[in-house]
């Protein structure tokens, strides 16, 4: 009744009104306590009547459409990404966004970087996270991509270059929790070649949270790489070698005051547990020489890592607590990385909070 050229019983109403009437009948019959997901549903007619709505083309087993040279409707990774980003503003204003499922199995033409790019966009929608694969057929590395998005944030990011590109490449998501305020930025490369360096102004990504006299740690989530300690109006976040059709998730967090001082407190820089690098932290206590965090993500993490920056004079860290005592096998030792960041192993349990204690002696000079 809503398709072009169709015949309706009441020809005095528009196709949009006919669709609205049909959806309202469904909603009234189902009641407000039933969750309704619109799939392939006209967006405007469904506002206020569905809880969630598909906002993209169907996911497909390839980046480009294989049937027709279409940019909007034919199932494929590109079309799903394109439409989802351009409709971020609708989330929880019109309905919950449903960007369609993420395809993880190897039996597609999607490369690992393309899967990460699609996952990055799904994460930034804050909406539905659907996996339709036979999980027994999904390799562990790709299962880890989906796990990193759970639980969903419920909050959509903002495409900073929405009016500059057909497929925006800078999306920011502001977070707030036990660690204070921080930002997750998706820096994307939807082009056809690997981009040697992707740069974005720190001030632009942080928006109103930017403080020109503070230091900020930049941490790349998918590769678990500290990118630097940045400061000032001219500071640039730089990510090397983003593959084509992919994205980098960069976490930007204000460093503890006087981060380079011998008696400075530690900074929780990131993790490989959840893409926000912070939602997994339920409480944090810092004091000179010690950082204590309570971790919980609602699922088992047999071997995860958190990344903590301590004063550069600290040549060794000691770890303790229930987050490091529950390993099935001996974990790797803490590893010192660049910018005073240490990689620390943790193990989490689905139903329990676990505590991590990091201690260091800043009085001992680094050799």
N, C-alpha and C positions, 0 to 999 in steps of 0.2 A: 504493500500500500504506500510505501514511501519512495519507491524507485521511480525514476523518470518514465513517463508514459503509462504508469499504472492507473487502474481504475479504483476509485474509492466510493464507498457508500454515500459519504457526504462530500460532495465536490466543492463545497463552499469553504473548506479549510485547506490550509497548505499542507504540503508533505511533512514539513517540520512539525506542525501541530498534530497531524495524525500520528507521527512517531511519539510525540510527547504524551498523547492520550493513551497510547498502547503501553508505554513505560509506566505511566501513572497507575494504570489498572494493575500492572504487575506489582508495583510497589504497594499499593493499597491492599492487595490480596495477600502479599507475603508478610507485610507488617514491617515496622521499623527495626525489629530485632533480627532480621534476616539480612545477611551481607550479599549485596547484588553486585556482580562484576559485569560491566558492559564489555563485549568483545566484538570489534568491528562495528561498534555502535556510533551513529552520528553524535558528535560531541555536544553541540549546543542543545539539542533536544533532551539530553540526558541529565543536564545540570539539576541537582537537587533530588534526583530520583535514583541514581546509582551510587553505591559507595565508592567504587573504583571503576576505572575505564581504561581500556587499551588506548594508548596515545601514539602508537607507532605501527609501522608495518610489521607483519609477522617476522619473527626470527627466521633466518634461513641458513642452510649449510654452507654458504659461501659469502664472501664479502660483497661482491657485486651480484645483481640479479641475473639469473641464468635464462629467464624466459623472455623478458623484454627490457629494453634500455630505459627503465623507469626509475625515478628518484623518490617516489612517494609511497607506492602501494605494494609493489612486488616483494615477496619475502626475500630478505638478505640482511647481512649485518649492517651494511652502510645505511640502508633505508631505516632500519630500526634505530640506529644511533642518531641519524639526522633528525627524525621526527621527535624522538624522546628529548633531545637537548632543546629543541625549539619550543617545546611545550612544558618546560620545567615550571614556568610561572603558574601553571594551572593547579599544581599539587596542593591539595587541602584548601584550595579556593573554590575550584569546581568539583573536584573529586580526588581520590587517591590515584596517583599515576600507576599505570600498569605498562611497563615497557616491553612486555612479553618475556618469554623464558630465555635463559642463557643456555646455549648449546655447548656442552663440555666434552662430549665423546670425540675420540680420534677419527671416527668414520665420517668426518665432514671435510670440507676444503678450507676451514678456518685454521689459520696458523696460531701458535701460542701467543704472539704479540696481539693478534686481532682479538683473541678471546679476552686478553687483559684489557684491551681498549673497550670492548663491549661491557665487560664487568665494571670498568671505571665509570661508564655512563650510567649503568644500572644503579651503582652505589650513589651517584649524585642525584638520582631522582628521588631517593628516600621512599620509594613506593614498593610495589610488589617484587618479591624475589622468588622466581619460579625456576625449578630445575626439572626438565621433562625426560632426561636421559635415564637409561638403565644404569644405575650407579655401579653395578658390578663391571660394567664395560668402560668406566671412566678412569683414566690413570690418576694416580695420587696427586701429581702436580696440578692437574686441572681441578680436582676436588678441592685442593687447598685454595684455589682462586675463589670458589663459591663460598667456602667456609669464612674467608676473610671478610665477606659482606654481611655475615650474620652476627648479631641481630641487625636488622635494618635500622636506620636512624629515624625514619619518619619525617625527615626534613629534606626539602629539595635545595639543591645548590642554585647559584645564580650565574648565568652565562654572561660574562663581562663584555664579550664581543658579539652579542646577539644581533646587533644592527650592522655589523661590519662583515660578517661572513655568512654564507649559506649554511655551513656547518661550523658553528662556534668551536673554538679551540681553547678557551680559558673559562673554566667553571670553578667557582669558589663556594665552599660550604663552611659556614661559621659554626663552631662547636663550643659548648660550655659545660663544665663538669667539675669533678674534684680537682683537676689540674688548672682550673681557671678557664680562660678563653684562649682558643687557638683556631687556626684555619687549615682546612684541607683544600688543596687546589689540584684540579685535574688539568694538566697541561697536555694537550692532544696534538697528534700529527695525523691528520686525515689525508695527507698527500700520498704520492706514489713512490717516494724514496725515503730512506732513513734520513732523519734530520740530525746533522752532527751536533748542533747545540740549539736548544730551545731556551730562550730567555724571556723573562717577564719581570716587570718592576715590582719589587717587594712592596712598595707603598700601594700600588694598584691592587695587588692581591689581598692585602690586609684591610684596605679600605679605612673605615673609621677607627679600627683597632691599631692602626699604625702609629708608632711612637718613634720619631726620628733619632732620639738619643738612647734608645734601647737596642740590645743585641737580640737577634732572632736565630734560632737553629732551623735549618732546612734539612728535611729528611725525606728520602724517596722510599715509598712503601714497598713497591713490587720488588725492588732489588735490595731492600734493607741497606741503603747507602746514605750515610751522612753527607750532605752536600755543602755544608759550610756554616759559618757563624757570620751573619749579615747585619749591617747597620747603616742608617743614613738614607737620605732622600734619593740618592743615586744608586742604591743597592739593587742588584739584579739577581733573581733566582735563575740559575742556569742548570739545565738538565742535559747531559750528553746522550747522544745516540738513541733518540726515541724512534723505534722502527715505524715503518709506514702502517697506516690504519691502526694505530695504537695510541696509548696514553700513559702518562706518568702521574702518579698520585704523590704530591709533595705536601708534607706536613710542616707548617710554620708555627713555631712556638717561641714565645719570649723567654730568653734565658734568665736564670736566676740572677739577681743583682750582683755585680762584680764577679761575673762568671770566671774570670781569670785569676781572682785573688786566692791566696792559699787557704783562707778560711771560708771560702764561699760555699753556699749550699749547692746541692746537685740539681740538675735539670733532667726531668724525664723527657727524652727526645722523641722516642717512638717505640714501635714494636712490630713484629710480623704476625700479631694475633688478630687484630681488627684494623680495617683500612683507615679508621679515624685516628689511630695511634693515641688513644686517650679514653674512649668510651669504656675500655676494659678496666680502667682505674676507678675504684670506688672510694678510696681515701688515700691521702698522701700526707706525710709528715716529714719535714726537712729540718735539719740543723747542721751546723758545721761537723763534717766528718761522718754524717749518717743520713740516709734516705730510707724511709719506710713507706711502702705502697701496698694497698690491698687490691688484689686483682680478681675479677670475675667476668666471664663472658658468656655464661650459660651453656657451654659445651666443653667437652674434654679437649685438652691440648696436651698431647703426650710430650712434645718437645717444641717449645716456643722460645722466642728471644725478645727481651726488652733492651732498649738502648738508652743508657744513662750517661750524661756528661758530668764529670767531676773536675775539680781544679786540675790543670795540666801538671802541677807539681806532684800529684798523686801517682806513684809508680806501681801501686798494687791495690786491688780492692778485695774485700772479703764479703761473701754473700751467705745469708742464712734465712731461715723461715720456712713455712710450710710449702711455699712455691718452689723451693729447691730441694725439699726432702722427699718428694713423692715420685721421683724418677724410677722407672722400671730398671734402668741401667745407669751406669755412671755418666753424668752429663759432661760436656766439654767445659773446660775452665773459662772464666771470663776472659774476653779478648779485647785488648786495647786497639781502637781504631783511630781515625783522624779526628781532629778538633776536640780532643779530650773525651771522646765518646767511647764507652765500653759496651760490648755486647755481652749480655748476661742471660744464661739459660733459665727457663722457668717451665714448670709443669702445672696445668690447671685441671680442675675437676668440674664436671657439669653442674653439680648442685651445691658446691661449696665455694666460699671465698677463700683465697689463699694469700698469705703475706710474704712479701719479699723485703728483706733488709739488706741494704748495701752500705758497707762501711769502708773508709779509707783513712790513711794517715797522711794528711797534707803537709805535715812537718818534715817528711822525708823527701829530699830533693830527687827529682828525676835524673837518672844517670844518662 
